[in-house]
Amino acid sequence: MPIQISKLQNLQTLSSFVVSKQPDGLKIGELRKFPQLQGKLSISKLQNVTDLSDAIQANLEKKGEIHELTLEWDRDTTEDSQMERLVLE
């Protein structure tokens, strides 16, 4: 997913968001830049979330127009079930 997507602040539809593990890639916190998201959203590669504050910054609970949310972890690489629980909160 191109990092430039975070410049589209009026974006309303983003059916899929992939959390990068690369230092210069998209982190889950980038979702805060899309306050007008609506409809369906699938967030994958959540095992790449290493900083809880980044997940909090995503501010998903304030995106009231998202009607279907899918959260995906790659079970082959997930090692930290505690972090999984914190991301879900």
N, CA, C and O of each residue as an XYZ file, in Angstrom:
356
protein
N       0.854     -1.168      0.000
C       0.000      0.000      0.000
C       0.902      1.234      0.000
O       1.783      1.347      0.852
N       0.701      2.150     -0.930
C       1.572      3.323     -1.018
C       1.383      4.265      0.171
O       0.257      4.553      0.578
N       2.486      4.732      0.712
C       2.431      5.614      1.879
C       1.738      6.941      1.545
O       1.218      7.604      2.442
N       1.727      7.330      0.278
C       1.093      8.586     -0.128
C      -0.418      8.569      0.084
O      -1.057      9.620      0.043
N      -0.989      7.402      0.308
C      -2.440      7.325      0.527
C      -2.848      8.146      1.753
O      -3.985      8.610      1.837
N      -1.934      8.323      2.692
C      -2.269      9.086      3.901
C      -2.500     10.566      3.605
O      -2.978     11.297      4.473
N      -2.173     11.015      2.406
C      -2.427     12.409      2.014
C      -3.871     12.629      1.569
O      -4.303     13.772      1.420
N      -4.614     11.556      1.358
C      -6.005     11.648      0.894
C      -6.945     11.805      2.089
O      -7.669     10.872      2.437
N      -6.936     12.958      2.702
C      -7.652     13.162      3.955
C      -9.167     13.132      3.823
O      -9.855     12.973      4.832
N      -9.709     13.275      2.636
C     -11.157     13.205      2.441
C     -11.606     11.836      1.956
O     -12.741     11.669      1.509
N     -10.719     10.867      2.044
C     -11.023      9.515      1.592
C     -12.221      8.958      2.356
O     -12.265      9.027      3.585
N     -13.183      8.411      1.637
C     -14.378      7.858      2.265
C     -14.436      6.342      2.168
O     -15.042      5.692      3.020
N     -13.812      5.768      1.142
C     -13.852      4.323      0.943
C     -12.438      3.766      0.924
O     -11.607      4.170      0.111
N     -12.181      2.850      1.815
C     -10.901      2.146      1.879
C     -11.230      0.739      2.344
O     -11.297      0.468      3.542
N     -11.432     -0.141      1.396
C     -11.907     -1.480      1.756
C     -10.839     -2.329      2.415
O     -11.161     -3.269      3.141
N      -9.565     -2.015      2.176
C      -8.495     -2.830      2.732
C      -7.328     -1.949      3.152
O      -6.905     -1.064      2.408
N      -6.812     -2.201      4.352
C      -5.646     -1.484      4.865
C      -4.679     -2.527      5.390
O      -5.048     -3.358      6.220
N      -3.437     -2.490      4.909
C      -2.421     -3.458      5.314
C      -1.398     -2.747      6.188
O      -0.770     -1.783      5.752
N      -1.228     -3.220      7.425
C      -0.259     -2.636      8.351
C       1.132     -3.123      7.955
O       1.384     -4.325      7.879
N       2.023     -2.180      7.706
C       3.374     -2.523      7.270
C       4.278     -2.821      8.458
O       4.095     -2.274      9.545
N       5.249     -3.688      8.239
C       6.260     -3.912      9.272
C       7.527     -3.132      8.958
O       8.464     -3.125      9.755
N       7.565     -2.476      7.805
C       8.714     -1.668      7.415
C       8.690     -0.346      8.185
O       7.620      0.235      8.367
N       9.843      0.136      8.638
C       9.880      1.392      9.408
C       9.278      2.586      8.672
O       8.708      3.477      9.301
N       9.400      2.610      7.352
C       8.872      3.738      6.586
C       7.534      3.415      5.924
O       7.067      4.168      5.070
N       6.916      2.297      6.315
C       5.632      1.888      5.748
C       4.454      2.427      6.540
O       4.633      3.128      7.535
N       3.256      2.098      6.097
C       2.029      2.555      6.758
C       1.792      1.804      8.062
O       1.823      0.574      8.096
N       1.561      2.537      9.105
C       1.226      1.973     10.410
C      -0.267      2.171     10.645
O      -0.904      2.989      9.982
N      -0.812      1.430     11.578
C      -2.254      1.501     11.830
C      -2.692      2.906     12.251
O      -3.830      3.298     11.994
N      -1.814      3.656     12.884
C      -2.138      5.016     13.306
C      -2.471      5.952     12.154
O      -3.108      6.985     12.359
N      -2.045      5.601     10.943
C      -2.351      6.421      9.767
C      -3.854      6.512      9.521
O      -4.316      7.446      8.865
N      -4.610      5.566     10.031
C      -6.069      5.593      9.840
C      -6.708      6.825     10.479
O      -7.822      7.198     10.114
N      -6.025      7.454     11.419
C      -6.562      8.672     12.043
C      -6.727      9.792     11.018
O      -7.517     10.713     11.225
N      -5.993      9.714      9.925
C      -6.031     10.757      8.896
C      -7.250     10.655      7.986
O      -7.442     11.488      7.100
N      -8.072      9.632      8.207
C      -9.243      9.405      7.363
C     -10.523      9.472      8.196
O     -11.157      8.440      8.418
N     -10.917     10.650      8.659
C     -12.085     10.749      9.538
C     -13.409     10.438      8.845
O     -14.410     10.192      9.518
N     -13.431     10.445      7.516
C     -14.685     10.258      6.792
C     -14.863      8.845      6.249
O     -15.736      8.610      5.414
N     -14.046      7.901      6.713
C     -14.190      6.526      6.229
C     -15.579      5.994      6.532
O     -16.157      6.286      7.579
N     -16.105      5.207      5.602
C     -17.434      4.629      5.787
C     -17.532      3.297      5.062
O     -16.695      2.966      4.222
N     -18.555      2.548      5.397
C     -18.796      1.262      4.735
C     -18.001      0.134      5.353
O     -18.029     -0.064      6.567
N     -17.281     -0.616      4.505
C     -16.510     -1.770      4.950
C     -15.034     -1.416      5.044
O     -14.510     -0.657      4.228
N     -14.371     -1.978      6.055
C     -12.931     -1.807      6.202
C     -12.345     -3.104      6.722
O     -12.820     -3.662      7.711
N     -11.315     -3.577      6.053
C     -10.581     -4.754      6.491
C      -9.152     -4.321      6.788
O      -8.478     -3.755      5.928
N      -8.694     -4.588      8.005
C      -7.325     -4.254      8.395
C      -6.576     -5.566      8.560
O      -6.934     -6.394      9.396
N      -5.536     -5.750      7.758
C      -4.784     -7.001      7.813
C      -3.342     -6.762      8.257
O      -2.860     -5.630      8.312
N      -2.679     -7.863      8.569
C      -1.292     -7.867      9.061
C      -1.178     -7.139     10.404
O      -0.198     -6.440     10.658
N      -2.186     -7.310     11.253
C      -2.180     -6.647     12.560
C      -1.052     -7.135     13.462
O      -0.753     -6.496     14.470
N      -0.429     -8.243     13.120
C       0.723     -8.695     13.890
C       1.886     -7.709     13.759
O       2.839     -7.770     14.536
N       1.814     -6.802     12.783
C       2.862     -5.800     12.601
C       2.696     -4.596     13.522
O       3.555     -3.714     13.534
N       1.619     -4.541     14.287
C       1.443     -3.468     15.274
C       2.341     -3.792     16.459
O       2.147     -4.799     17.139
N       3.320     -2.938     16.700
C       4.259     -3.168     17.799
C       4.149     -2.107     18.886
O       4.735     -2.247     19.959
N       3.401     -1.053     18.610
C       3.261      0.047     19.556
C       1.770      0.299     19.798
O       1.043      0.694     18.886
N       1.332      0.071     21.013
C      -0.079      0.231     21.354
C      -0.575      1.651     21.083
O      -1.717      1.832     20.661
N       0.257      2.651     21.318
C      -0.181      4.034     21.088
C      -0.504      4.271     19.613
O      -1.347      5.108     19.291
N       0.153      3.549     18.729
C      -0.148      3.653     17.305
C      -1.558      3.140     17.022
O      -2.292      3.736     16.234
N      -1.932      2.037     17.663
C      -3.286      1.485     17.495
C      -4.334      2.444     18.063
O      -5.408      2.604     17.484
N      -4.029      3.070     19.174
C      -4.957      4.032     19.782
C      -5.154      5.238     18.862
O      -6.264      5.756     18.742
N      -4.078      5.681     18.216
C      -4.155      6.833     17.309
C      -5.080      6.586     16.122
O      -5.616      7.534     15.547
N      -5.269      5.329     15.754
C      -6.145      5.013     14.620
C      -7.556      5.533     14.862
O      -8.265      5.873     13.914
N      -7.969      5.598     16.133
C      -9.237      6.210     16.527
C     -10.445      5.569     15.831
O     -11.360      6.266     15.392
N     -10.435      4.247     15.738
C     -11.505      3.543     15.023
C     -12.877      3.729     15.658
O     -13.886      3.716     14.952
N     -12.935      3.900     16.977
C     -14.242      4.043     17.627
C     -14.950      5.334     17.219
O     -16.164      5.449     17.390
N     -14.219      6.298     16.689
C     -14.814      7.567     16.244
C     -15.280      7.517     14.789
O     -15.876      8.475     14.296
N     -15.019      6.431     14.115
C     -15.413      6.297     12.716
C     -16.754      5.568     12.650
O     -16.825      4.399     12.270
N     -17.796      6.271     13.021
C     -19.125      5.689     13.180
C     -19.801      5.235     11.906
O     -20.814      4.538     11.962
N     -19.267      5.611     10.763
C     -19.883      5.212      9.498
C     -19.281      3.930      8.928
O     -19.669      3.489      7.846
N     -18.339      3.332      9.649
C     -17.829      2.021      9.238
C     -18.811      0.992      9.773
O     -18.971      0.844     10.985
N     -19.465      0.284      8.866
C     -20.519     -0.652      9.256
C     -20.044     -2.093      9.325
O     -20.694     -2.934      9.946
N     -18.922     -2.381      8.696
C     -18.373     -3.737      8.738
C     -16.855     -3.630      8.870
O     -16.187     -3.072      7.999
N     -16.322     -4.165      9.960
C     -14.891     -4.091     10.238
C     -14.341     -5.499     10.387
O     -14.845     -6.295     11.180
N     -13.300     -5.800      9.614
C     -12.631     -7.090      9.700
C     -11.200     -6.851     10.150
O     -10.483     -6.038      9.565
N     -10.785     -7.564     11.196
C      -9.423     -7.461     11.720
C      -8.724     -8.790     11.498
O      -9.237     -9.839     11.886
N      -7.547     -8.748     10.871
C      -6.853     -9.983     10.513
C      -5.414     -9.993     11.015
O      -4.649     -9.054     10.792
N      -5.071    -11.075     11.693
C      -3.699    -11.355     12.100
C      -3.217    -12.558     11.305
O      -4.001    -13.461     11.015
N      -1.955    -12.581     10.954
C      -1.358    -13.747     10.317
C      -0.907    -14.672     11.442
O       0.088    -14.400     12.114
N      -1.622    -15.741     11.641
C      -1.370    -16.639     12.773
C       0.005    -17.292     12.721
O       0.511    -17.722     13.757
N       0.619    -17.377     11.553
C       1.936    -17.997     11.460
C       3.025    -17.137     12.087
O       4.073    -17.649     12.483
N       2.782    -15.834     12.180
C       3.832    -14.961     12.690
C       3.471    -14.275     13.997
O       4.326    -13.616     14.589
N       2.263    -14.401     14.459
C       1.858    -13.733     15.689
C       2.475    -14.437     16.886
O       2.280    -15.636     17.089
N       3.216    -13.679     17.669
C       3.864    -14.247     18.841
C       3.376    -13.611     20.135
O       3.578    -14.168     21.214
N       2.748    -12.471     20.039
C       2.407    -11.711     21.232
C       0.889    -11.606     21.383
O       0.278    -10.654     20.897
N       0.284    -12.583     22.057
C      -1.168    -12.557     22.225
C      -1.603    -11.413     23.137
O      -2.741    -10.953     23.041
N      -0.731    -10.952     24.010
C      -1.044     -9.797     24.856
C      -1.241     -8.557     23.978
O      -2.184     -7.795     24.188
N      -0.367     -8.356     23.010
C      -0.501     -7.210     22.107
C      -1.785     -7.335     21.292
O      -2.449     -6.331     21.034
N      -2.143     -8.542     20.884
C      -3.402     -8.749     20.156
C      -4.581     -8.248     20.978
O      -5.445     -7.541     20.460
N      -4.620     -8.608     22.246
C      -5.722     -8.181     23.121
C      -5.749     -6.664     23.269
O      -6.820     -6.057     23.240
N      -4.595     -6.057     23.425
C      -4.536     -4.608     23.585
C      -4.988     -3.882     22.321
O      -5.668     -2.859     22.405
N      -4.620     -4.397     21.165
C      -5.048     -3.784     19.900
C      -6.563     -3.852     19.778
O      -7.187     -2.899     19.312
N      -7.160     -4.960     20.189
C      -8.614     -5.106     20.116
C      -9.340     -4.134     21.031
O     -10.440     -3.685     20.707
N      -8.748     -3.807     22.152
C      -9.389     -2.871     23.087
C      -9.410     -1.493     22.489
O      -9.906     -0.556     23.115
